């Protein structure tokens, strides 16, 4: 069995692993039905998983609308954080978005999530605004970040991690 991290499109068979990562990562996790809707009904949605030794260790998703990609969520299982899975997933999302014609990518991140903000800055995202009280679980503000994909081609290259 390979120890290599594989980034691939999310499938229905991944939902048990996705639910575990979601439950361990968020105070208000998405429901299984939310992911089913994203995979089966939402024509704008694209989701990927990070898999290691046949275990789902993380996932990330986005909506592609016209020339913009909006990151909906990225999560890594706590046991696998700090091992570049989040960065590898983000690179894949950026690459897929650019290949699909997106010229810009955006996301919201909790004001307090310094680890995620650091990763996004490393990838070329810049803070462009604030959504006050965005997170319903505790009223925390969201920082809106943007990346110009057409100006950051070198940051999109998939890593061999």
C-alpha positions in Angstrom: 0.0 0.0 0.0 1.4 3.4 -1.0 2.1 6.1 1.5 1.8 8.7 -1.3 -0.9 11.4 -1.1 -3.3 11.2 -4.0 -5.5 14.2 -4.9 -8.5 13.1 -6.9 -12.1 14.1 -7.6 -14.5 13.4 -4.7 -16.9 10.5 -5.2 -20.0 9.3 -3.3 -18.0 6.4 -1.8 -15.9 9.0 0.0 -18.7 10.4 2.1 -18.0 8.4 5.3 -14.4 9.7 5.4 -15.5 13.2 4.5 -18.0 13.2 7.3 -15.3 12.2 9.8 -13.0 14.9 8.6 -15.9 17.4 8.7 -16.9 16.4 12.2 -13.4 16.7 13.6 -12.7 20.0 11.8 -15.8 22.2 12.4 -18.1 23.2 15.2 -21.0 23.3 12.7 -20.2 20.6 10.2 -21.9 20.2 6.9 -24.4 17.4 6.7 -24.0 14.3 4.6 -27.0 15.6 2.5 -25.1 18.9 1.9 -22.2 16.9 0.3 -24.6 14.7 -1.7 -26.3 17.9 -3.0 -22.9 19.4 -4.0 -21.9 16.2 -5.8 -25.2 15.3 -7.5 -27.1 18.6 -7.9 -24.8 21.6 -8.0 -23.5 22.0 -11.5 -21.0 24.7 -10.3 -19.4 22.5 -7.6 -16.1 20.7 -7.9 -14.7 18.7 -4.9 -11.5 16.9 -4.4 -10.2 14.5 -1.7 -6.7 14.0 -0.4 -6.2 10.2 0.1 -3.3 8.4 1.8 -3.1 4.7 2.2 -6.8 4.5 1.0 -7.9 6.8 3.8 -9.5 10.2 3.2 -7.3 12.6 5.0 -8.8 15.8 3.7 -11.0 17.4 1.1 -11.6 20.8 -0.6 -14.3 22.2 -2.8 -15.2 25.2 -4.9 -17.9 26.6 -7.1 -16.9 27.7 -10.6 -19.1 30.5 -11.8 -18.2 32.3 -15.0 -14.5 33.3 -14.6 -14.4 33.0 -10.7 -13.8 30.1 -8.4 -15.2 30.4 -4.9 -13.6 28.0 -2.3 -16.5 26.6 -0.3 -14.5 24.5 2.2 -11.1 22.9 2.9 -10.5 20.5 5.8 -7.7 18.2 6.8 -8.1 15.4 9.4 -6.4 16.6 12.6 -4.0 13.6 12.6 -2.7 14.7 9.2 -2.4 18.5 9.6 1.0 20.1 9.1 2.0 17.5 6.4 1.2 19.7 3.4 -2.1 18.0 2.5 -4.0 21.3 2.7 -1.4 23.0 0.5 -1.5 20.2 -2.1 -5.3 20.3 -2.2 -5.3 24.1 -2.7 -2.8 23.7 -5.5 -5.1 21.2 -7.2 -8.1 23.5 -6.8 -6.2 26.4 -8.2 -4.9 24.4 -11.1 -8.4 23.0 -11.9 -10.0 26.4 -11.6 -7.4 28.0 -14.0 -7.8 25.1 -16.5 -11.5 25.7 -16.4 -11.2 29.3 -17.3 -11.3 31.0 -13.9 -9.1 34.1 -13.7 -9.7 34.8 -10.0 -10.4 32.7 -6.8 -11.9 33.8 -3.6 -12.6 32.4 -0.1 -13.7 33.4 3.4 -11.6 32.4 6.4 -12.2 32.9 10.1 -10.4 36.0 11.4 -8.8 33.8 14.1 -7.5 31.0 11.8 -3.9 32.2 11.5 -2.7 28.8 10.1 -5.2 28.9 7.1 -4.5 32.6 6.5 -0.8 31.9 6.4 -1.3 29.1 3.8 -3.5 31.3 1.7 -1.0 34.2 1.8 1.8 31.8 0.8 -0.3 30.8 -2.2 -0.7 34.4 -3.3 -4.1 35.3 -1.8 -4.6 38.8 -0.4 -7.1 40.1 2.1 -9.7 42.2 0.4 -12.5 42.7 2.9 -14.4 41.5 6.0 -17.8 39.9 6.4 -18.8 40.9 9.9 -20.4 38.2 12.0 -20.2 35.7 9.1 -19.9 32.5 11.2 -23.2 31.6 12.8 -21.7 29.4 15.5 -20.0 32.3 17.3 -20.5 35.4 15.2 -16.8 35.6 14.2 -15.9 37.8 11.3 -14.7 36.3 8.0 -11.7 37.7 6.1 -12.4 37.7 2.4 -9.3 36.8 0.4 -8.7 36.9 -3.4 -6.2 35.4 -5.8 -5.6 36.5 -9.4 -5.0 33.1 -11.0 -3.8 34.6 -14.3 -1.1 36.6 -12.4 0.0 33.7 -10.1 0.7 30.8 -12.5 3.8 29.8 -10.6 1.8 29.3 -7.4 -0.7 26.9 -9.1 1.8 24.2 -9.9 0.9 20.9 -8.2 3.5 19.9 -5.6 5.2 16.6 -5.4 4.8 16.2 -1.7 
